[in-house]
Amino acid sequence: MPGQYRELLAWLVGQGGHELVFLTQRRDHPEVAGVRKVVYRPHHRPAKDAYGLSRVWEDAAGTGYGAAQAMAGLRDAGFVPDIVIGHTGWGELLFAKQVLPDVPVLGFFEYYYRAEGGPVGFDPEEPPGATAPFLLAARNAVPNSSIQAVDRGICPTFWQRDTFPAAFRDRLSVCHDGIRTDRLGPNPGATLNLGRAGRLSRDDEIVTYVARNMERTRGFHVLMRALPAIQAARPAARILIVGGSGTSYGRSSGMEGGFRAELEREVGHLVDWDRVHFLGRVPYEAFRTIVQLGRCHIYLTMPFVLSWSLLEAMAMEATIVASDVAPVREVMRDGETGRLVDFHDPAALAGAVTEVLARPEAHAGLGPAARAHVVANYDFLTACLPRQIAEINALVPPERRLQP
């Protein structure tokens, strides 16, 4: 909570006059003015030794039934919504129609797991096991059932929509969550206090990297292997790294300290650690300042769900070096709105970052062009909200429709 509905929920609250109920498992989430938070518990969790091919479905079914029981409680107390909107990935919408048969359901479809064309098998250092195709196919039992449990579906990008089978396509619209570009932009006066490491400003040569966690899917190993060459070519450059030490996607590290510890052992003797700053997970305001400080922002990802942070960095006119994969190419063009490099080539990443730092005047147009593209296509208020409203209004009666 609120997940992908961060901006839509805030907009609905701001409009006033709506009765908004948010089902969540997060007891620790602070109350949101204008929103009734209802915490539910999954009805069942699979055992640790549950059969691998049915484990994800078992988990989703328990989650869906727990959410359905919460919906039934609301219904019995007199609350029947005009529409149910939710993420399909964890099964929460699976049984909504059993409780609210006449209420339309709009589902968010994020990704359909594939043995080819996504992160599985993309990294030659991490080849998939023989059971991977079976496990991925079994995991897709959740979206395969969810498409039958909703009236319509939304995907945030065309690449994500195209991961789903052709049979899904006529029921899936492409509509991004949206970025508040009116609250994002460049800030020449940005500063950051690193304590004993000093205060940084735009006068410093800063390179930034942001991910939820430092892991393979988001190219942390590529970044670390590129650092020695970047530092050798740019002796004044300082690297700011934002991200946790956990695992959001893919295999967890077996080493104490996580994937970061693995890479420090591999390349640590080649890195000047006085110029590398691991900042952990930071509040949103700090993230914004960090990106605004950078002369070059690095965004790395395997072919997978696109991060909000890339679009937010583009909105802040960052000069970005990113991995040349399909989901990134959907929002960025090499040489026009950023620089794209082979994900598997740390030398290419180091070369592109070094060139951006050495020749800022030659890359000065990338950031403003990136912002213009994001404002035109991904701004929440002007580009994404109208499409979201249209999807909602197509399902509710005319007298209950939202007004833009």
N, C-alpha and C positions, 0 to 999 in steps of 0.2 A: 504494500500500500504506500503510495498510489501507483508505483510501477510505471507502465507505459501511459497511464492516465494522469500523469503529473500536471500537464497543462490543461487538459480538458476539464479535469475536476476543479481546478482553480478558476477557470472561466465560468463554469456552471455556478459555482459559489458566488462569484462576482455578479452574475446576472440577477440572482435573487429569485425567489418565488418557486424554486424547485425543492422537492423533498429527495434528498440524496442519501442513500444508504450504501456503505462500502463494507463488503464481507472480506475479512482478512484473518489469517492465522497469527498476525503480529500483535501480540499483547502490548509490546513495548512501543508501538508507534504512537506518537503524541496525538492528542485529539486535534481535529481540524474543524475550525469554526464553520458552521453551516453544513457539516457532514455527520451523520450518525454512523459511528464505527461499530460493527458487529463482529466480534471475534468468534470464530468457530474452530472446532477440532476435527481433524480427519477421523472418520469412523474406524479406520483400520490402517495399520502400517505393516508392510511385509517383514517377515523375520529376516535376520541377517543371512541365513542360509537358504533364503527363498530361491526357487528355480529361476535362473537368469533370464530365460525367454519370456517369463510371465511377470517378472518382478515389477517392471515399470507400469504395466497395466494394473496389477494388484494395488500398487501405490495410488495410481490415478483414480481407480474405482473407489478406494477408501476416501480419498480427498473429495471426489465428486459427491459421494453419499453424505459426507459430513457437511458439505456446502448446501446440499439439497435439504438436509434436516434444518439448517439455519434458515433457508428460504421458507420452508414450511412453517417454522415458528413465526416468522414475520407475517406470512399470509394469514395464519390463524389469529394473529393479533390485529388484523385489519389492514396491513400494508400490502397492496398489490401494485407493483410498479408498472409504468407504461412500457418500459423496455429493460432488459437485462444486458449489460455489456461486460465482457470479461475476457481474460486470457485463456486460451484452450490448452496450453502446454502441460498443465498439471492436473487436468481432469475436472476442474471446478464447475464447468458448464455441462458435464455429461448428462446429468439427470435433472436439469432445470425444467425441462418440459414435462417431466413426471409430476412436478409440483405446481408449475405455472403453465399449463398447457396452452393458454390463450395469449400469453405474453411473448412478444418477439424477442429473439436472442441474437445479439451481434457479437461475434467471436473474433478475437485477435489471434491470427495464425502466424507464428513467428518463424518456424523452420520445420522442414520435413527432412528427416535424417537419410543420408545417402552414403553408399559405400564408395562412390566416385563423385568428384565435382565439389566436394566440401572439404572440411578439415581432415576427415578420416583418410589416411593414405597420402596426404599432401606433403608431409614432412618425411623425407627418406630416412631420417634418423629414428623414426617411430613408425615402422611398418605395422599395418593392422594384423591382428591374429586371424587364424582361420575361421573363428566363430563370429568375427565382426559383422559380416553381411547378415547373418541370422539375427544377431542382437539388434542391429539397426532396424531391420524389417519388423521385428517384434515391438520395438519401441514405437514404431509408427502406428501401432494399434490405437494409440491415443488420438492423433489427428484423424485417422480413418474413421473413428467413431464420432469424433467431435464435429466433423463436417455434416453428419446426419443430425446432430443435436442442436444446430444453430439454423437461423433463417438466412443469415448472410455472414461473410467473413471479410476481414481486413488484413492486408499484409503491408508492412511499412515500406518495402522497396520492391521493385520489379524482380531483382535477383532472388529475393526471398520467396516471392510468389512463384517463381519458376522452379523452385526446388520441389514444389508440390506436383503430384501427378496431373496430367491433362484433365482428368475427370473433375478436378477441383476448380478449374480455372473460371468457369462461368459463375461461380458462387463467391469468388474472391476479388475484391477491389484493392487497388494499391492506394494507400493513404498513409503517409508518414505521421508519426506522433506529433511532430512539429517542434521547432526551436524558437525561443523568444529572442529573435535577433535584435529587437528593440532594446533588450537589456544586455546585449553583447556587442563589443566593438573594440577597436584598438585603444590603448591607453599609454601614450608616451611617458606619462608620469608615474607609471606603476613601479612600486618598490616592494621588496620582500626581505624581511629580517631573518637571517639564518643563525642568529645567536653568535656563537664564537666564530662562525665562518663569515660573519660580516653581513652587511646590507647590500642587496643587489638592486640594480636599476637597469634601464635600457642602455646605459653606457657600457654595461658589461656584455661580454659575448656569451650568451646563454643558449643552450640547446635543451629542449624539453621533450619528455616522453611520458605519456599517461596511459594507464590501463587499470582496470579494476583489480587485477592481480598480475604479478609478474610470472608469465607462463608461456608455453610454446605457442598456443593458439594466437596470442597477441604479439608474437615475435620477440619476446624478451631475450632469447638466446642470440638472435640476429643482432639486436642492439648491442649486447655485451661484447660480441665478437668484433663489432665495428669500432668500439670505443678506442682501442689502442691506436688505430690509424687516424681517427678523428683527433685525438689528443696530440699525436705526433705532428700532424699538419697544422693544428691550431693550438699553440701552447698557452693561449689565454682563455680558451673555451672552458666553460663550466657546464656540467650536465646535471639537470634536475630531473629526477625520476620519481613519478607518482604511481603508487600501486601497493596492494597488499601482498603478503607472502603465501596466501592460500591458493586454491584452485577453483576457478569458475567453470572451465571447460577442459575436457581431456584428462589425461593421466596425471595423478598427483605425484610429486617427487617423493622418493623414499628416503631422502636425506634430511636430517635435522636442519631446519632453516629454509627448507623448500628449494624451489628451482633457483632462487637467487644464490643459495649456498653452492649449488652445483656449478653455476657459471663463475662464481668467484673463485672456486677451486681451479676451474679450467683456464681462465684468462687473468686472474687476479694479479699475477706477477708482472703483467704487461700494462696494468692500469695505474694511473696516478690518482689514488683515491682521495687526495686533497681537493681534487676538482670534480668529484662525483658526489652528489648529494641525494641520498634516498630519503624521501619525505613521507613515505607511507601513504595511507589514505588520508585525504585532506577534505575539509569543508568546501562547499561549492565556491564560496567567495575566494578562498585560497587557490583553488584550481584555476579560476578565471584570471587571477593575478599572475600565476605562474605562466600560463600560456601567453598572456600579454607581455611578459618580460622577454620571452624567447625571440631570438633572431631566426631560429629554425626550430620547427616542431616536427617530431618524428611520430608517425602513426603506422603501426605494423599490424597486420592481421592475415591469417589464413583465409581462404574463401569461407566466410561465415557471417553471422549477423553483424551488421555495421554498427559501430559505437556512436552514441550521441556525441561523444567527445570530438570526433572528427568534424562533424558539422558545426559544433560550437567553436572549434579552433578556426575553421574557415570563416565563421561569422565574425571572429575577432581579427580577421585579416592576417592570420599567421602565415608565414612562408613555410609550407609543409612538404616534407619528403615522406612518401607513403609507399606501401607495397603495391605492386602492379598486379592486382587480382580483381576479378569481376565485380564484387560488391563495391570496391573502391572506385573502379572505373565508371560505375553508374553515377557517381557524384563529383568526380574529379577528372580533368583532362591534363595529361602530361604536357608541361610547357605553357599551359594556359591558366590553370588554377592551382597548380602544384607541380611537384616532381614525383614521378613514379619509378620505382626500381624493383628489380627481381627480389622477391621475398627471401630466396635462398642464398643471396649473394651479399654477405657482410661488406665485402670490398666495394661493391656498387653503392651500398648505403653510405659507407664512409666517404666515398668520392662525391656523391651528390650533396651530402651535408657540408663537406669541406668547400665545395664550389659555392654553395649558398652563402656561407660565412665569408669566403674570400671575395666574392663579387656581389655584394648586396644590391648594387645599382642595376645589375643585369636581371635580378629577380624581383625588383621592387613592385612590378605589376601583378605578381601572382596573388598576393594577399587581397588587394582590393577586388580583383576578378573573382576570387573565391567567395568573398562576402556577397558580391552581387549575385552570384549563382545561388547561394543559399537563401538569400532574401527572396529571390524570385520563386524558388521551388520548395523551400522547406520552412519558411517562416510560419510560425503557428497561427498568428492572427489573420494573415492575408492569404496564405496558400493552403495550409493544412486544415484549419478549423472549418472553412466553408465545405471542404470535402467530407469532413467528419459529420458535420451537421446534415449534409445531404444523405449520407448513409443512414443516419438515425431517423431522419424524417421520412425516408422511403419505407420504414417499417412501422411507424406509429400512425394513429389516426390523424386526419388533418387538424382537428381541434387541439391536439396535443403536441403539435410540431414545435420545434425550437425556432426562435427567430434569430437570424444572424446579428 
